């Protein structure tokens, strides 16, 4: 199945803004639209296909030799 999109964007925020204006659907990470979901501006689709969340850990070096 081939889909011909009517709108192409190159940032997640542009896709989110388009969705908020009822221009279609997008796939983004849940934390990027957390406020919009809470405010009822957006809704989650296809929840039965969502993958289980995975934890993310960020490790960084402190001190004078840390990268900036």
PyMOL Python script that loads the backbone (N, CA, C, O; Angstrom):
from pymol import cmd

cmd.read_pdbstr("""\
ATOM      1  N   UNK A   1       0.849  -1.177   0.000  1.00  0.00           N
ATOM      2  CA  UNK A   1       0.000   0.000   0.000  1.00  0.00           C
ATOM      3  C   UNK A   1       0.891   1.236   0.000  1.00  0.00           C
ATOM      4  O   UNK A   1       1.777   1.364   0.845  1.00  0.00           O
ATOM      5  N   UNK A   2       0.666   2.126  -0.923  1.00  0.00           N
ATOM      6  CA  UNK A   2       1.435   3.359  -1.014  1.00  0.00           C
ATOM      7  C   UNK A   2       0.544   4.526  -0.596  1.00  0.00           C
ATOM      8  O   UNK A   2      -0.595   4.644  -1.047  1.00  0.00           O
ATOM      9  N   UNK A   3       1.073   5.378   0.262  1.00  0.00           N
ATOM     10  CA  UNK A   3       0.333   6.546   0.739  1.00  0.00           C
ATOM     11  C   UNK A   3       0.992   7.791   0.159  1.00  0.00           C
ATOM     12  O   UNK A   3       2.212   7.938   0.226  1.00  0.00           O
ATOM     13  N   UNK A   4       0.198   8.677  -0.403  1.00  0.00           N
ATOM     14  CA  UNK A   4       0.701   9.954  -0.911  1.00  0.00           C
ATOM     15  C   UNK A   4       0.388  11.044   0.097  1.00  0.00           C
ATOM     16  O   UNK A   4      -0.751  11.507   0.167  1.00  0.00           O
ATOM     17  N   UNK A   5       1.377  11.466   0.883  1.00  0.00           N
ATOM     18  CA  UNK A   5       1.112  12.494   1.892  1.00  0.00           C
ATOM     19  C   UNK A   5       0.828  13.843   1.251  1.00  0.00           C
ATOM     20  O   UNK A   5       1.376  14.168   0.198  1.00  0.00           O
ATOM     21  N   UNK A   6      -0.015  14.609   1.882  1.00  0.00           N
ATOM     22  CA  UNK A   6      -0.316  15.965   1.413  1.00  0.00           C
ATOM     23  C   UNK A   6       0.569  17.002   2.074  1.00  0.00           C
ATOM     24  O   UNK A   6       0.678  18.132   1.599  1.00  0.00           O
ATOM     25  N   UNK A   7       1.196  16.619   3.165  1.00  0.00           N
ATOM     26  CA  UNK A   7       2.062  17.543   3.895  1.00  0.00           C
ATOM     27  C   UNK A   7       3.287  16.779   4.362  1.00  0.00           C
ATOM     28  O   UNK A   7       3.167  15.709   4.958  1.00  0.00           O
ATOM     29  N   UNK A   8       4.453  17.320   4.098  1.00  0.00           N
ATOM     30  CA  UNK A   8       5.712  16.760   4.581  1.00  0.00           C
ATOM     31  C   UNK A   8       6.403  17.816   5.427  1.00  0.00           C
ATOM     32  O   UNK A   8       6.492  18.978   5.031  1.00  0.00           O
ATOM     33  N   UNK A   9       6.886  17.415   6.581  1.00  0.00           N
ATOM     34  CA  UNK A   9       7.616  18.327   7.468  1.00  0.00           C
ATOM     35  C   UNK A   9       8.921  17.664   7.876  1.00  0.00           C
ATOM     36  O   UNK A   9       9.079  16.450   7.743  1.00  0.00           O
ATOM     37  N   UNK A  10       9.856  18.467   8.374  1.00  0.00           N
ATOM     38  CA  UNK A  10      11.146  17.887   8.755  1.00  0.00           C
ATOM     39  C   UNK A  10      11.477  18.056  10.232  1.00  0.00           C
ATOM     40  O   UNK A  10      12.614  17.821  10.641  1.00  0.00           O
ATOM     41  N   UNK A  11      10.497  18.461  11.037  1.00  0.00           N
ATOM     42  CA  UNK A  11      10.695  18.497  12.483  1.00  0.00           C
ATOM     43  C   UNK A  11       9.470  17.900  13.170  1.00  0.00           C
ATOM     44  O   UNK A  11       8.357  17.961  12.646  1.00  0.00           O
ATOM     45  N   UNK A  12       9.689  17.333  14.328  1.00  0.00           N
ATOM     46  CA  UNK A  12       8.567  16.793  15.098  1.00  0.00           C
ATOM     47  C   UNK A  12       7.600  17.890  15.500  1.00  0.00           C
ATOM     48  O   UNK A  12       6.386  17.685  15.485  1.00  0.00           O
ATOM     49  N   UNK A  13       8.131  19.062  15.863  1.00  0.00           N
ATOM     50  CA  UNK A  13       7.248  20.148  16.295  1.00  0.00           C
ATOM     51  C   UNK A  13       6.337  20.597  15.160  1.00  0.00           C
ATOM     52  O   UNK A  13       5.175  20.926  15.399  1.00  0.00           O
ATOM     53  N   UNK A  14       6.840  20.615  13.935  1.00  0.00           N
ATOM     54  CA  UNK A  14       5.993  20.971  12.794  1.00  0.00           C
ATOM     55  C   UNK A  14       4.893  19.934  12.607  1.00  0.00           C
ATOM     56  O   UNK A  14       3.757  20.291  12.293  1.00  0.00           O
ATOM     57  N   UNK A  15       5.208  18.666  12.793  1.00  0.00           N
ATOM     58  CA  UNK A  15       4.202  17.605  12.690  1.00  0.00           C
ATOM     59  C   UNK A  15       3.161  17.747  13.790  1.00  0.00           C
ATOM     60  O   UNK A  15       1.965  17.590  13.540  1.00  0.00           O
ATOM     61  N   UNK A  16       3.602  18.038  14.992  1.00  0.00           N
ATOM     62  CA  UNK A  16       2.672  18.225  16.119  1.00  0.00           C
ATOM     63  C   UNK A  16       1.758  19.414  15.854  1.00  0.00           C
ATOM     64  O   UNK A  16       0.549  19.330  16.072  1.00  0.00           O
ATOM     65  N   UNK A  17       2.327  20.518  15.388  1.00  0.00           N
ATOM     66  CA  UNK A  17       1.523  21.703  15.084  1.00  0.00           C
ATOM     67  C   UNK A  17       0.484  21.400  14.004  1.00  0.00           C
ATOM     68  O   UNK A  17      -0.655  21.860  14.092  1.00  0.00           O
ATOM     69  N   UNK A  18       0.869  20.633  12.993  1.00  0.00           N
ATOM     70  CA  UNK A  18      -0.068  20.260  11.935  1.00  0.00           C
ATOM     71  C   UNK A  18      -1.205  19.415  12.503  1.00  0.00           C
ATOM     72  O   UNK A  18      -2.363  19.606  12.132  1.00  0.00           O
ATOM     73  N   UNK A  19      -0.889  18.501  13.380  1.00  0.00           N
ATOM     74  CA  UNK A  19      -1.926  17.669  14.001  1.00  0.00           C
ATOM     75  C   UNK A  19      -2.874  18.509  14.845  1.00  0.00           C
ATOM     76  O   UNK A  19      -4.082  18.277  14.849  1.00  0.00           O
ATOM     77  N   UNK A  20      -2.333  19.468  15.547  1.00  0.00           N
ATOM     78  CA  UNK A  20      -3.172  20.341  16.373  1.00  0.00           C
ATOM     79  C   UNK A  20      -4.118  21.177  15.522  1.00  0.00           C
ATOM     80  O   UNK A  20      -5.136  21.664  16.013  1.00  0.00           O
ATOM     81  N   UNK A  21      -3.780  21.341  14.251  1.00  0.00           N
ATOM     82  CA  UNK A  21      -4.636  22.089  13.322  1.00  0.00           C
ATOM     83  C   UNK A  21      -5.509  21.142  12.483  1.00  0.00           C
ATOM     84  O   UNK A  21      -6.060  21.540  11.457  1.00  0.00           O
ATOM     85  N   UNK A  22      -5.626  19.889  12.933  1.00  0.00           N
ATOM     86  CA  UNK A  22      -6.455  18.867  12.267  1.00  0.00           C
ATOM     87  C   UNK A  22      -6.020  18.601  10.833  1.00  0.00           C
ATOM     88  O   UNK A  22      -6.860  18.386   9.960  1.00  0.00           O
ATOM     89  N   UNK A  23      -4.717  18.614  10.583  1.00  0.00           N
ATOM     90  CA  UNK A  23      -4.208  18.360   9.238  1.00  0.00           C
ATOM     91  C   UNK A  23      -3.772  16.916   9.040  1.00  0.00           C
ATOM     92  O   UNK A  23      -3.288  16.568   7.963  1.00  0.00           O
ATOM     93  N   UNK A  24      -3.932  16.071  10.046  1.00  0.00           N
ATOM     94  CA  UNK A  24      -3.564  14.670   9.891  1.00  0.00           C
ATOM     95  C   UNK A  24      -3.105  14.053  11.186  1.00  0.00           C
ATOM     96  O   UNK A  24      -3.428  14.522  12.278  1.00  0.00           O
ATOM     97  N   UNK A  25      -2.336  12.978  11.035  1.00  0.00           N
ATOM     98  CA  UNK A  25      -1.800  12.268  12.188  1.00  0.00           C
ATOM     99  C   UNK A  25      -0.280  12.243  12.085  1.00  0.00           C
ATOM    100  O   UNK A  25       0.279  12.439  11.006  1.00  0.00           O
ATOM    101  N   UNK A  26       0.378  12.003  13.204  1.00  0.00           N
ATOM    102  CA  UNK A  26       1.839  11.898  13.196  1.00  0.00           C
ATOM    103  C   UNK A  26       2.266  10.878  14.239  1.00  0.00           C
ATOM    104  O   UNK A  26       1.490  10.479  15.107  1.00  0.00           O
ATOM    105  N   UNK A  27       3.502  10.477  14.127  1.00  0.00           N
ATOM    106  CA  UNK A  27       4.084   9.544  15.088  1.00  0.00           C
ATOM    107  C   UNK A  27       5.235  10.259  15.785  1.00  0.00           C
ATOM    108  O   UNK A  27       6.240  10.595  15.159  1.00  0.00           O
ATOM    109  N   UNK A  28       5.080  10.487  17.072  1.00  0.00           N
ATOM    110  CA  UNK A  28       6.103  11.154  17.872  1.00  0.00           C
ATOM    111  C   UNK A  28       6.246  10.419  19.198  1.00  0.00           C
ATOM    112  O   UNK A  28       5.449   9.539  19.523  1.00  0.00           O
ATOM    113  N   UNK A  29       7.246  10.783  19.941  1.00  0.00           N
ATOM    114  CA  UNK A  29       7.469  10.188  21.256  1.00  0.00           C
ATOM    115  C   UNK A  29       6.494  10.827  22.246  1.00  0.00           C
ATOM    116  O   UNK A  29       6.259  12.035  22.203  1.00  0.00           O
ATOM    117  N   UNK A  30       5.937  10.022  23.123  1.00  0.00           N
ATOM    118  CA  UNK A  30       4.850  10.482  23.999  1.00  0.00           C
ATOM    119  C   UNK A  30       5.212  11.715  24.824  1.00  0.00           C
ATOM    120  O   UNK A  30       4.356  12.571  25.047  1.00  0.00           O
ATOM    121  N   UNK A  31       6.450  11.826  25.280  1.00  0.00           N
ATOM    122  CA  UNK A  31       6.785  12.993  26.105  1.00  0.00           C
ATOM    123  C   UNK A  31       6.748  14.295  25.303  1.00  0.00           C
ATOM    124  O   UNK A  31       6.634  15.372  25.888  1.00  0.00           O
ATOM    125  N   UNK A  32       6.841  14.213  23.980  1.00  0.00           N
ATOM    126  CA  UNK A  32       6.798  15.415  23.153  1.00  0.00           C
ATOM    127  C   UNK A  32       5.399  16.019  23.084  1.00  0.00           C
ATOM    128  O   UNK A  32       5.250  17.207  22.800  1.00  0.00           O
ATOM    129  N   UNK A  33       4.384  15.217  23.338  1.00  0.00           N
ATOM    130  CA  UNK A  33       3.001  15.692  23.258  1.00  0.00           C
ATOM    131  C   UNK A  33       2.250  15.501  24.571  1.00  0.00           C
ATOM    132  O   UNK A  33       1.019  15.521  24.591  1.00  0.00           O
ATOM    133  N   UNK A  34       2.975  15.317  25.653  1.00  0.00           N
ATOM    134  CA  UNK A  34       2.342  15.070  26.952  1.00  0.00           C
ATOM    135  C   UNK A  34       1.357  16.176  27.324  1.00  0.00           C
ATOM    136  O   UNK A  34       0.235  15.893  27.742  1.00  0.00           O
ATOM    137  N   UNK A  35       1.771  17.431  27.174  1.00  0.00           N
ATOM    138  CA  UNK A  35       0.888  18.551  27.540  1.00  0.00           C
ATOM    139  C   UNK A  35      -0.338  18.616  26.634  1.00  0.00           C
ATOM    140  O   UNK A  35      -1.445  18.871  27.109  1.00  0.00           O
ATOM    141  N   UNK A  36      -0.151  18.390  25.340  1.00  0.00           N
ATOM    142  CA  UNK A  36      -1.268  18.430  24.401  1.00  0.00           C
ATOM    143  C   UNK A  36      -2.265  17.306  24.669  1.00  0.00           C
ATOM    144  O   UNK A  36      -3.474  17.498  24.533  1.00  0.00           O
ATOM    145  N   UNK A  37      -1.758  16.139  25.048  1.00  0.00           N
ATOM    146  CA  UNK A  37      -2.645  15.030  25.385  1.00  0.00           C
ATOM    147  C   UNK A  37      -3.458  15.356  26.631  1.00  0.00           C
ATOM    148  O   UNK A  37      -4.665  15.113  26.668  1.00  0.00           O
ATOM    149  N   UNK A  38      -2.806  15.903  27.650  1.00  0.00           N
ATOM    150  CA  UNK A  38      -3.511  16.264  28.890  1.00  0.00           C
ATOM    151  C   UNK A  38      -4.566  17.334  28.654  1.00  0.00           C
ATOM    152  O   UNK A  38      -5.639  17.308  29.257  1.00  0.00           O
ATOM    153  N   UNK A  39      -4.244  18.286  27.760  1.00  0.00           N
ATOM    154  CA  UNK A  39      -5.165  19.394  27.479  1.00  0.00           C
ATOM    155  C   UNK A  39      -6.282  18.997  26.519  1.00  0.00           C
ATOM    156  O   UNK A  39      -7.193  19.786  26.268  1.00  0.00           O
ATOM    157  N   UNK A  40      -6.217  17.781  25.982  1.00  0.00           N
ATOM    158  CA  UNK A  40      -7.239  17.332  25.054  1.00  0.00           C
ATOM    159  C   UNK A  40      -7.063  17.891  23.646  1.00  0.00           C
ATOM    160  O   UNK A  40      -7.970  17.785  22.820  1.00  0.00           O
ATOM    161  N   UNK A  41      -5.907  18.484  23.367  1.00  0.00           N
ATOM    162  CA  UNK A  41      -5.641  19.033  22.036  1.00  0.00           C
ATOM    163  C   UNK A  41      -5.307  17.928  21.040  1.00  0.00           C
ATOM    164  O   UNK A  41      -5.551  18.073  19.842  1.00  0.00           O
ATOM    165  N   UNK A  42      -4.751  16.831  21.530  1.00  0.00           N
ATOM    166  CA  UNK A  42      -4.407  15.681  20.707  1.00  0.00           C
ATOM    167  C   UNK A  42      -4.904  14.424  21.395  1.00  0.00           C
ATOM    168  O   UNK A  42      -5.169  14.428  22.597  1.00  0.00           O
ATOM    169  N   UNK A  43      -5.029  13.359  20.639  1.00  0.00           N
ATOM    170  CA  UNK A  43      -5.404  12.076  21.221  1.00  0.00           C
ATOM    171  C   UNK A  43      -4.516  10.985  20.645  1.00  0.00           C
ATOM    172  O   UNK A  43      -4.004  11.106  19.532  1.00  0.00           O
ATOM    173  N   UNK A  44      -4.343   9.936  21.405  1.00  0.00           N
ATOM    174  CA  UNK A  44      -3.526   8.806  20.990  1.00  0.00           C
ATOM    175  C   UNK A  44      -4.355   7.875  20.126  1.00  0.00           C
ATOM    176  O   UNK A  44      -5.507   7.575  20.438  1.00  0.00           O
ATOM    177  N   UNK A  45      -3.750   7.422  19.032  1.00  0.00           N
ATOM    178  CA  UNK A  45      -4.391   6.468  18.128  1.00  0.00           C
ATOM    179  C   UNK A  45      -3.627   5.156  18.146  1.00  0.00           C
ATOM    180  O   UNK A  45      -2.458   5.119  18.528  1.00  0.00           O
ATOM    181  N   UNK A  46      -4.277   4.092  17.738  1.00  0.00           N
ATOM    182  CA  UNK A  46      -3.644   2.779  17.573  1.00  0.00           C
ATOM    183  C   UNK A  46      -2.908   2.305  18.834  1.00  0.00           C
ATOM    184  O   UNK A  46      -1.816   1.745  18.746  1.00  0.00           O
ATOM    185  N   UNK A  47      -3.504   2.530  19.983  1.00  0.00           N
ATOM    186  CA  UNK A  47      -2.860   2.171  21.250  1.00  0.00           C
ATOM    187  C   UNK A  47      -2.566   0.683  21.356  1.00  0.00           C
ATOM    188  O   UNK A  47      -1.644   0.281  22.065  1.00  0.00           O
ATOM    189  N   UNK A  48      -3.341  -0.135  20.656  1.00  0.00           N
ATOM    190  CA  UNK A  48      -3.102  -1.581  20.722  1.00  0.00           C
ATOM    191  C   UNK A  48      -1.796  -1.984  20.044  1.00  0.00           C
ATOM    192  O   UNK A  48      -1.340  -3.116  20.206  1.00  0.00           O
ATOM    193  N   UNK A  49      -1.192  -1.070  19.287  1.00  0.00           N
ATOM    194  CA  UNK A  49       0.070  -1.366  18.612  1.00  0.00           C
ATOM    195  C   UNK A  49       1.277  -0.712  19.284  1.00  0.00           C
ATOM    196  O   UNK A  49       2.400  -0.838  18.796  1.00  0.00           O
ATOM    197  N   UNK A  50       1.056  -0.021  20.390  1.00  0.00           N
ATOM    198  CA  UNK A  50       2.161   0.633  21.083  1.00  0.00           C
ATOM    199  C   UNK A  50       3.078  -0.398  21.728  1.00  0.00           C
ATOM    200  O   UNK A  50       2.629  -1.399  22.286  1.00  0.00           O
ATOM    201  N   UNK A  51       4.359  -0.127  21.636  1.00  0.00           N
ATOM    202  CA  UNK A  51       5.337  -0.978  22.303  1.00  0.00           C
ATOM    203  C   UNK A  51       5.405  -0.619  23.777  1.00  0.00           C
ATOM    204  O   UNK A  51       5.073   0.499  24.172  1.00  0.00           O
ATOM    205  N   UNK A  52       5.829  -1.560  24.569  1.00  0.00           N
ATOM    206  CA  UNK A  52       5.996  -1.336  26.002  1.00  0.00           C
ATOM    207  C   UNK A  52       7.102  -0.301  26.215  1.00  0.00           C
ATOM    208  O   UNK A  52       8.139  -0.385  25.558  1.00  0.00           O
ATOM    209  N   UNK A  53       6.913   0.675  27.114  1.00  0.00           N
ATOM    210  CA  UNK A  53       7.951   1.683  27.356  1.00  0.00           C
ATOM    211  C   UNK A  53       9.239   1.049  27.881  1.00  0.00           C
ATOM    212  O   UNK A  53       9.200   0.095  28.658  1.00  0.00           O
ATOM    213  N   UNK A  54      10.351   1.576  27.459  1.00  0.00           N
ATOM    214  CA  UNK A  54      11.658   1.141  27.929  1.00  0.00           C
ATOM    215  C   UNK A  54      12.308   2.268  28.727  1.00  0.00           C
ATOM    216  O   UNK A  54      12.192   3.432  28.346  1.00  0.00           O
ATOM    217  N   UNK A  55      12.980   1.948  29.813  1.00  0.00           N
ATOM    218  CA  UNK A  55      13.645   3.002  30.580  1.00  0.00           C
ATOM    219  C   UNK A  55      14.858   3.544  29.806  1.00  0.00           C
ATOM    220  O   UNK A  55      15.509   2.821  29.053  1.00  0.00           O
ATOM    221  N   UNK A  56      15.132   4.805  30.011  1.00  0.00           N
ATOM    222  CA  UNK A  56      16.291   5.445  29.393  1.00  0.00           C
ATOM    223  C   UNK A  56      17.195   5.939  30.512  1.00  0.00           C
ATOM    224  O   UNK A  56      16.730   6.587  31.449  1.00  0.00           O
ATOM    225  N   UNK A  57      18.473   5.638  30.418  1.00  0.00           N
ATOM    226  CA  UNK A  57      19.440   6.086  31.407  1.00  0.00           C
ATOM    227  C   UNK A  57      20.484   6.941  30.716  1.00  0.00           C
ATOM    228  O   UNK A  57      20.997   6.576  29.658  1.00  0.00           O
ATOM    229  N   UNK A  58      20.793   8.071  31.311  1.00  0.00           N
ATOM    230  CA  UNK A  58      21.822   8.955  30.769  1.00  0.00           C
ATOM    231  C   UNK A  58      22.961   9.004  31.765  1.00  0.00           C
ATOM    232  O   UNK A  58      22.759   9.329  32.935  1.00  0.00           O
ATOM    233  N   UNK A  59      24.140   8.687  31.309  1.00  0.00           N
ATOM    234  CA  UNK A  59      25.325   8.690  32.160  1.00  0.00           C
ATOM    235  C   UNK A  59      26.290   9.724  31.592  1.00  0.00           C
ATOM    236  O   UNK A  59      26.583   9.718  30.396  1.00  0.00           O
ATOM    237  N   UNK A  60      26.779  10.605  32.449  1.00  0.00           N
ATOM    238  CA  UNK A  60      27.731  11.599  31.986  1.00  0.00           C
ATOM    239  C   UNK A  60      28.826  11.780  33.007  1.00  0.00           C
ATOM    240  O   UNK A  60      28.647  11.504  34.193  1.00  0.00           O
ATOM    241  N   UNK A  61      29.926  12.232  32.544  1.00  0.00           N
ATOM    242  CA  UNK A  61      31.104  12.417  33.376  1.00  0.00           C
ATOM    243  C   UNK A  61      31.076  13.802  34.012  1.00  0.00           C
ATOM    244  O   UNK A  61      30.741  14.784  33.349  1.00  0.00           O
ATOM    245  N   UNK A  62      31.420  13.884  35.274  1.00  0.00           N
ATOM    246  CA  UNK A  62      31.502  15.168  35.964  1.00  0.00           C
ATOM    247  C   UNK A  62      32.967  15.522  36.191  1.00  0.00           C
ATOM    248  O   UNK A  62      33.854  14.683  36.038  1.00  0.00           O
ATOM    249  N   UNK A  63      33.203  16.763  36.554  1.00  0.00           N
ATOM    250  CA  UNK A  63      34.533  17.189  36.903  1.00  0.00           C
ATOM    251  C   UNK A  63      35.259  17.922  35.788  1.00  0.00           C
ATOM    252  O   UNK A  63      34.678  18.214  34.743  1.00  0.00           O
ATOM    253  N   UNK A  64      36.522  18.214  36.014  1.00  0.00           N
ATOM    254  CA  UNK A  64      37.271  19.036  35.050  1.00  0.00           C
ATOM    255  C   UNK A  64      37.493  18.358  33.691  1.00  0.00           C
ATOM    256  O   UNK A  64      37.756  19.047  32.705  1.00  0.00           O
ATOM    257  N   UNK A  65      37.394  17.046  33.618  1.00  0.00           N
ATOM    258  CA  UNK A  65      37.601  16.344  32.350  1.00  0.00           C
ATOM    259  C   UNK A  65      36.298  16.026  31.627  1.00  0.00           C
ATOM    260  O   UNK A  65      36.299  15.314  30.623  1.00  0.00           O
ATOM    261  N   UNK A  66      35.197  16.548  32.131  1.00  0.00           N
ATOM    262  CA  UNK A  66      33.901  16.293  31.503  1.00  0.00           C
ATOM    263  C   UNK A  66      33.798  17.025  30.183  1.00  0.00           C
ATOM    264  O   UNK A  66      34.338  18.120  30.022  1.00  0.00           O
ATOM    265  N   UNK A  67      33.113  16.424  29.257  1.00  0.00           N
ATOM    266  CA  UNK A  67      32.902  17.109  27.984  1.00  0.00           C
ATOM    267  C   UNK A  67      31.803  18.162  28.173  1.00  0.00           C
ATOM    268  O   UNK A  67      30.922  18.021  29.021  1.00  0.00           O
ATOM    269  N   UNK A  68      31.880  19.193  27.378  1.00  0.00           N
ATOM    270  CA  UNK A  68      30.891  20.274  27.524  1.00  0.00           C
ATOM    271  C   UNK A  68      29.872  20.253  26.443  1.00  0.00           C
ATOM    272  O   UNK A  68      28.974  21.096  26.424  1.00  0.00           O
TER     273      UNK A  68
END
""", "prot")
cmd.dss("prot")
cmd.show_as("cartoon", "prot")
cmd.util.cbc("prot")
cmd.orient("prot")
